[in-house]
Every structure is written in C-alpha cells, then in structure tokens.
Amino acid sequence: MRIFGPGGLLRRIAVVGALSWVIVAFSPIAQGTVFDWPTSPGWTAGQPDINGPAQTVDYSSTGQNISVTIANTGATWNGGYPQVAAGGTGFVNGGTANNGLIVQPSAQTSTGTFIQLTINFNNPGGVNNVSFQLWDIDATVDASGNGFIDTITHLQAIAVGGGTLFPDTIDNTHTSNPGISYNSITGSGPTLSITGDPSQPAGAANGTDQGTVNITFSQAITQLSFWYSNTATGSLTTQTIGLGPLTYSVLPETSPGWAVATVCIAAVALEFGRRRRKLRI
C-alpha cells in the first residue's frame, strides 16, 4: 500500500476532509448561548388586548435570532406589564440577578382563558439543549377561593422539520425554604400541568427561587410555547410570573449536511473497500 504516493495521499486527504465535513455539518455552531432578555429593545409591543392581535418583539437586533409573541384570550393587565426587568430588579426574579420577562395580569375573565407566550428560534437549523426557568409559580387564595392559582399548561415545542415535542426534564427544586412545595408538576406530554399550591396561603416569597420551575428541551426545536392562566375558584385577582434567561445551542441548517454526509459516507466506504481489495492480493 502506497502511504506517501500521490494517489494514497490524495485519498487520505479526501477521507479526512469528508469526515471533517460530517463533524461540522452536525455539530452546534454556537453552544451554550444565553438569551438574557435584553433591556433594549426590552418589551416594546405593549399590552396584548383580549382576543386582539398577538404582540411580537423581534430581538434579532441584539445578535440573537429570536422573537417573542404574546397572545391574550382573557387577561387584563397591570400598568407597565409585560416588561423586561433588568438585573433581578423585577417584581419576581427567581432569586437571581438575571434579566427576566415579567408577566402580570390584574385578572382573567374566567379560568378557561389564558395568556400564550411563544418563543421563536428563527435560525434555519433550529436550536437544541434549550433550558430556562419559570419564576414564582405559586398560589394565594382566601377561604372563599378568591385570589390566584398560577397554572401553566400546553408547554411544548415544535421540532425541526415539524412535529410536537414536550420537555425532556422538568423539576421544581428550590433552595430557599426547600421543605415546602409552592407548586406541583402533574401529568406528562400533552397533559403536563404546573400549578401553584393553594395550601401555601402566603405563596412563594418574591425575590427567591421558591416558585421556580426548571425546564429543558434537549432535542432540536424551532419554537417553544406555553399557556398561563388562573385556576382559582372565586374572584380572579392579580398574578405574576417571570421567564428567566434561555440557554441553547444553535444548530446548522440540516439539509446541506445530509447531502454532504451522503457523499462522505460513500467516500469512506470506497476507501475501505479499496484497502480490503489490496489486502486480498
């Protein structure tokens, strides 16, 4: 076998190049990217009206190809919300010093109405390993059921290429007053629900991680969304949650990668076949 001859050298260069293309084509191009809710442009779309048009803010001017949409089927808003709060200064912050998107309706028209938050990852190949926190998922109700029970449902993502995905991991582990649960996680997939615990009448303390829920989507996605509602049994009052920074890895566009991979596999197969034939001679 001619290792250093022109033909042998060229073949090896081709194989190494082909394998390098495979690695590049299917590896994230930006790992551990953090979207920390930039305060500029912040939340500029205003308060989505009940059954009015959804409001979207495009954050691509910050260098991250993300847009966020809020739709509203029954919430009235406290003044100034939704808002991006900087450096842990928001009404809730999960006990962190991070920026967050704070959502504070003053009421819902019924327990069947909701606010829908949608986060779009607009780069062609999508993203994977998405992780984030929801802050202050809790409940405060009186003896008549008046108050609020924060409820998150329809937590899902759209896979690259289509189809619906659900969280790979979800937990409500918290370090502040860890012996008490301020929310519960029930069901899975399309029946998954995160609900504030009304047996804790004071609710989670603002500025702590008591009401925090940790969520991860490991697979490649282009969008994630959830519904936020109030399921108290009496009069529905002000409630608040925060959405913390999102960490993710950017993926390259997949269709060219598959074409390159096919060529690469063929090149490797031809090289191994040629070597086996030489060994038989």
C-alpha positions as CSV (number, residue, x, y, z in Angstrom):
1,M,0.0,0.0,0.0
2,R,1.5,3.4,-1.0
3,I,1.1,5.6,2.0
4,F,3.1,8.5,0.7
5,G,2.4,8.2,-3.0
6,P,0.4,10.8,-4.8
7,G,-2.7,8.6,-5.0
8,G,-2.6,7.3,-1.5
9,L,-2.0,10.8,-0.1
10,L,-4.9,12.3,-2.0
11,R,-7.2,9.5,-1.0
12,R,-6.4,10.1,2.7
13,I,-6.8,13.8,2.4
14,A,-10.3,13.1,0.8
15,V,-11.3,10.8,3.6
16,V,-10.1,13.2,6.3
17,G,-11.9,16.1,4.6
18,A,-15.1,14.1,4.3
19,L,-15.1,13.2,8.0
20,S,-14.4,16.8,8.9
21,W,-17.4,17.9,6.9
22,V,-19.6,15.3,8.8
23,I,-18.4,16.7,12.1
24,V,-19.0,20.3,11.0
25,A,-22.4,19.6,9.4
26,F,-23.9,18.0,12.5
27,S,-22.2,20.0,15.3
28,P,-23.8,23.0,17.0
29,I,-22.2,26.2,15.7
30,A,-22.8,28.2,18.9
31,Q,-23.0,26.2,22.1
32,G,-24.2,27.5,25.5
33,T,-25.7,30.7,24.0
34,V,-27.6,32.7,26.6
35,F,-30.6,34.9,25.8
36,D,-30.7,37.1,28.9
37,W,-33.8,39.2,27.9
38,P,-32.0,42.3,26.6
39,T,-33.4,45.5,28.1
40,S,-33.1,47.2,24.7
41,P,-35.4,46.7,22.9
42,G,-36.9,45.1,26.0
43,W,-40.7,44.6,25.6
44,T,-41.9,47.2,23.2
45,A,-45.1,45.7,21.8
46,G,-47.4,46.9,24.5
47,Q,-50.2,45.0,26.2
48,P,-52.0,42.4,24.0
49,D,-55.7,43.1,24.1
50,I,-58.2,40.4,24.9
51,N,-58.8,38.4,21.7
52,G,-56.9,41.1,19.8
53,P,-53.8,40.6,17.6
54,A,-50.9,38.9,19.2
55,Q,-47.9,41.2,20.0
56,T,-44.4,40.3,18.9
57,V,-41.0,41.7,19.7
58,D,-38.1,40.8,17.4
59,Y,-34.8,40.6,19.2
60,S,-32.6,39.9,16.1
61,S,-31.1,43.4,16.5
62,T,-29.3,42.1,19.6
63,G,-27.5,39.5,17.6
64,Q,-29.7,36.6,18.6
65,N,-32.2,35.4,16.1
66,I,-35.1,35.2,18.5
67,S,-38.6,36.7,18.5
68,V,-41.2,36.5,21.3
69,T,-45.0,36.6,20.8
70,I,-47.7,37.1,23.5
71,A,-51.4,36.4,22.7
72,N,-54.2,37.0,25.1
73,T,-57.7,35.4,25.4
74,G,-58.9,36.9,28.6
75,A,-56.4,38.9,30.7
76,T,-56.5,42.5,31.8
77,W,-53.0,43.9,32.7
78,N,-51.5,45.9,35.5
79,G,-49.8,49.0,34.2
80,G,-46.3,48.5,32.7
81,Y,-46.6,44.8,32.1
82,P,-45.4,42.8,30.3
83,Q,-41.9,44.1,30.9
84,V,-38.3,43.1,30.7
85,A,-36.8,43.8,34.1
86,A,-33.0,44.2,34.4
87,G,-30.6,42.6,36.8
88,G,-33.0,41.0,39.2
89,T,-34.9,44.2,39.8
90,G,-38.3,42.8,38.6
91,F,-41.2,42.1,40.9
92,V,-40.1,38.5,40.8
93,N,-36.6,37.3,39.8
94,G,-36.2,33.7,40.9
95,G,-33.6,34.7,43.5
96,T,-31.2,35.6,40.6
97,A,-29.5,38.7,39.4
98,N,-30.6,37.9,35.8
99,N,-32.9,39.8,33.5
100,G,-36.4,38.4,33.0
101,L,-39.7,38.9,31.1
102,I,-42.3,39.6,33.8
103,V,-45.9,38.9,33.1
104,Q,-48.5,40.4,35.5
105,P,-52.2,40.3,34.6
106,S,-54.6,42.0,37.0
107,A,-57.3,39.5,36.3
108,Q,-58.6,36.8,33.9
109,T,-62.2,36.8,32.7
110,S,-62.5,33.1,33.5
111,T,-60.5,30.1,34.4
112,G,-60.8,29.0,30.8
113,T,-58.9,32.0,29.4
114,F,-55.1,32.3,29.2
115,I,-52.1,34.2,28.0
116,Q,-49.9,32.4,25.5
117,L,-46.2,33.0,25.3
118,T,-44.3,31.8,22.2
119,I,-40.6,32.0,21.7
120,N,-39.4,31.6,18.1
121,F,-35.8,30.5,17.3
122,N,-35.5,31.8,13.8
123,N,-32.2,30.5,12.6
124,P,-32.7,27.9,9.8
125,G,-31.3,24.8,11.7
126,G,-33.1,25.5,14.9
127,V,-31.6,25.0,18.4
128,N,-31.2,22.3,20.9
129,N,-30.4,21.8,24.6
130,V,-32.8,24.7,25.5
131,S,-33.1,25.3,29.2
132,F,-34.8,28.0,31.1
133,Q,-36.7,28.8,34.3
134,L,-40.2,30.0,35.1
135,W,-40.2,32.1,38.3
136,D,-42.8,32.5,41.0
137,I,-45.3,29.7,40.1
138,D,-47.4,29.8,43.2
139,A,-50.9,30.5,44.6
140,T,-52.6,32.8,47.1
141,V,-56.3,32.3,47.8
142,D,-58.7,33.1,50.7
143,A,-61.3,30.9,52.3
144,S,-63.8,31.7,49.5
145,G,-61.3,30.8,46.8
146,N,-60.7,34.4,45.8
147,G,-57.1,35.1,44.6
148,F,-54.9,33.3,42.1
149,I,-53.5,29.9,41.3
150,D,-50.8,30.2,38.7
151,T,-51.3,27.4,36.1
152,I,-49.0,26.5,33.2
153,T,-50.3,24.2,30.5
154,H,-49.6,23.4,26.9
155,L,-45.9,23.5,27.5
156,Q,-44.5,22.3,24.2
157,A,-42.1,22.9,21.3
158,I,-42.1,22.5,17.6
159,A,-39.3,20.1,16.3
160,V,-37.1,21.0,13.4
161,G,-38.9,19.6,10.4
162,G,-42.3,19.6,12.2
163,G,-44.0,17.7,15.0
164,T,-44.6,18.5,18.7
165,L,-42.1,17.9,21.4
166,F,-42.5,18.1,25.2
167,P,-39.9,18.8,27.9
168,D,-37.2,16.3,28.4
169,T,-36.7,17.3,32.0
170,I,-38.8,19.4,34.4
171,D,-38.5,20.0,38.1
172,N,-39.4,22.4,40.9
173,T,-36.3,22.0,43.0
174,H,-35.6,25.2,45.0
175,T,-33.1,26.1,47.7
176,S,-35.0,28.7,49.6
177,N,-37.2,27.0,52.2
178,P,-36.8,23.7,50.4
179,G,-39.1,21.8,52.8
180,I,-42.3,23.4,51.3
181,S,-43.6,22.9,47.8
182,Y,-45.1,26.1,46.3
183,N,-46.3,24.4,43.1
184,S,-46.9,20.9,41.7
185,I,-46.0,19.2,38.4
186,T,-48.5,16.7,37.2
187,G,-49.1,14.7,34.0
188,S,-46.7,14.5,31.1
189,G,-46.6,15.3,27.4
190,P,-49.8,17.0,26.4
191,T,-51.3,16.6,29.9
192,L,-48.4,18.3,31.7
193,S,-49.5,20.9,34.1
194,I,-47.6,23.1,36.6
195,T,-49.9,24.5,39.2
196,G,-49.4,26.8,42.2
197,D,-50.2,25.1,45.6
198,P,-53.1,26.9,47.3
199,S,-52.3,25.1,50.6
200,Q,-49.5,27.7,50.9
201,P,-51.6,30.8,51.5
202,A,-48.7,33.2,51.6
203,G,-47.3,31.9,48.3
204,A,-43.6,32.0,47.3
205,A,-41.6,34.9,48.6
206,N,-40.8,37.4,45.9
207,G,-37.1,37.5,45.1
208,T,-36.4,33.9,46.0
209,D,-36.4,30.6,44.0
210,Q,-39.3,29.2,46.0
211,G,-41.7,29.2,43.0
212,T,-39.1,28.3,40.3
213,V,-39.6,25.6,37.8
214,N,-36.6,24.3,35.7
215,I,-37.3,23.2,32.1
216,T,-35.2,21.6,29.4
217,F,-35.9,20.7,25.8
218,S,-32.9,18.6,24.6
219,Q,-34.0,17.9,21.0
220,A,-33.7,20.3,18.1
221,I,-36.6,22.8,18.0
222,T,-37.6,26.0,16.3
223,Q,-40.2,27.2,18.8
224,L,-41.5,26.7,22.3
225,S,-44.7,27.9,23.9
226,F,-47.0,27.6,26.9
227,W,-50.3,28.9,28.3
228,Y,-50.5,30.9,31.6
229,S,-53.9,31.0,33.4
230,N,-55.5,31.5,36.8
231,T,-57.5,28.5,38.1
232,A,-58.7,29.9,41.4
233,T,-62.4,29.0,42.2
234,G,-63.5,32.5,43.3
235,S,-62.7,36.0,42.1
236,L,-59.6,36.0,39.9
237,T,-57.0,38.6,41.1
238,T,-53.5,39.8,40.2
239,Q,-50.9,37.2,39.5
240,T,-47.3,37.3,38.4
241,I,-44.7,35.1,36.8
242,G,-41.3,35.7,35.3
243,L,-39.5,34.0,32.5
244,G,-35.7,33.8,33.1
245,P,-32.8,33.6,30.6
246,L,-32.8,30.9,27.9
247,T,-29.7,28.9,27.3
248,Y,-29.4,27.0,24.0
249,S,-27.1,25.7,21.3
250,V,-27.5,26.9,17.7
251,L,-27.6,24.2,15.1
252,P,-26.6,24.5,11.4
253,E,-29.2,24.1,8.6
254,T,-29.6,20.3,8.3
255,S,-30.5,19.8,4.6
256,P,-27.0,20.6,3.2
257,G,-25.5,18.5,6.0
258,W,-27.4,15.4,4.9
259,A,-26.2,15.8,1.3
260,V,-22.6,16.2,2.5
261,A,-23.0,13.2,4.8
262,T,-24.1,11.0,2.0
263,V,-21.0,11.9,-0.1
264,C,-18.8,11.5,2.9
265,I,-20.1,8.0,3.8
266,A,-19.7,7.0,0.1
267,A,-16.1,8.2,0.1
268,V,-15.2,6.4,3.3
269,A,-16.8,3.2,2.0
270,L,-14.9,3.4,-1.2
271,E,-11.6,3.8,0.7
272,F,-12.2,0.9,3.0
273,G,-13.3,-1.2,0.0
274,R,-10.1,-0.4,-1.9
275,R,-7.9,-1.3,1.1
276,R,-9.7,-4.6,1.6
277,R,-9.1,-5.5,-2.1
278,K,-5.4,-4.7,-1.8
279,L,-5.1,-6.9,1.3
280,R,-6.5,-9.9,-0.6
281,I,-4.0,-9.5,-3.4
